[in-house]
Amino acid sequence: VEFMRLENYWEQLLTRHAGGEAPDVQRNLDMFYGRMRIRGALLPLTKYIKGPEGVSLDDFYEVGIKAVTREGEIWALPQDLCLRQGLYYNMRMFDEAGIPYPTDKWTMDDVVEAAKKLTIGKRPRVKQYGFVGLSRDLPFWFIYNYGGSLWSEDGKRCVVNSEAAIKGIKRLQDLIYKEQIIPTTAEYTIEAVEDLFKAEKVAMFLGGMWFVPSITRDVPDLEFGVAPTPIGPLGKRICTAHQCIWEMSSQTEYPDAAWKLIKHLSSPSVLKEYWQRTWVAAPARKSLLKDPKIFENIIGIPGHVPGIKDPEEFERKVGWLRDTILNKEFITIQNDFFVEFFFNTFFDELPNLFGIRRGNAEEILNRVAEKQNKLMAEFYGQ
């Protein structure tokens, strides 16, 4: 097997497909594989999964298989399940402020109250912010927690401008401009979130599991923990998730061999090593997550990824991942084709929503929905 590492990965997949040089097996995201599927660039895996050399899907998460199922076909097998929001907290800052560490009982109100006490200074001279989130994910988290969604039930319309979605965005704006516990997008970038936490410039942030090993490696003396996302105003916990997946090119001359590779890459033995050495996302198989001898045995990669030997440290940094998944307190963004265009449209509006000045939420979300729905209506012939 020849493994390839591509720069500008997703663009390269499309370019190679157009040139007839697509890799036989490709790693993708469940959020983005749709543009390959729509172009006829993928072969469905259903007949291989159900065939004599197939694989049982019972050990995979149902929501994970649903995300890669379209038009009655299964188009990929999952590699992992990556939760995008855990509540990271700086233990020293909490200790100095006399605030108990976040737990799975915390609500968003608890986070806000703690963030007020942990914020030092006033804009434009804020020395330390109490709370921050990934600038691209945080708005979606507020939308979902206030009962909104990005898509209609049938997935054919964008509903980011619903009353509930607007309410969620306005609440986030309040925390930025009124409470001043969250920086504006003019004050930080998505890339800066991890660096702010490492530099101890922010007490809490909502971020994905993939930050845990890198923070542990880069700032070994920083004592931190990660709690589940706080319970929202509707009385439930919501965390968004994505998956890395393995898919087969429609250009492959060796589909049977490609299937064997996909099957191998999604096997318990490979996913066990993937988790224990990288620990950036939970393995896609439930049995591995439920077995403490496997899941809690973090080996790492010497010189690159740290391991964990202390059970208390494991529970403090990784326990939230296991509990959120086992309690089924996560959702996926179920639109594999239009989501990329939506992201581009929405992210272009972030400075208008959360920049130097507070933007008009209704006006901006209506603009995003209008652009998205025009594209979707043309595609579906409505």
Secondary structure, 3 states (H helix, E strand, C coil): CCCCCCCCHHHHHHHHHHCCCCCCEEEEECCCCHHHHHCCCEECCHHHHCCCCCCCCCCECHHHHHHCEECCEECCEECEEEECCEEEEEHHHHHHHCCCCCCCCCEHHHHHHHHHHHCEEECCEEEEEEEEECCCCHHHHHHHHCCCCCECCCCCCECCCCHHHHHHHHHHHHHHHHCCCCCCCCCCCCCHHHHHHHCCCEEEEEECCCHHHHHHHHCCCCCEEEEECCECCCCCCCEEEECEEEEEECCCCCHHHHHHHHHHHCCHHHHHHHHHHHCCCEECEHHHHHCHHHHCCECCECCCECCECCHHHHHHHHHHHHHHHHCCCEEECCCCCCHHHHHHHHHHCHHHHHCCCECCHHHHHHHHHHHHHHHHHHHHCC
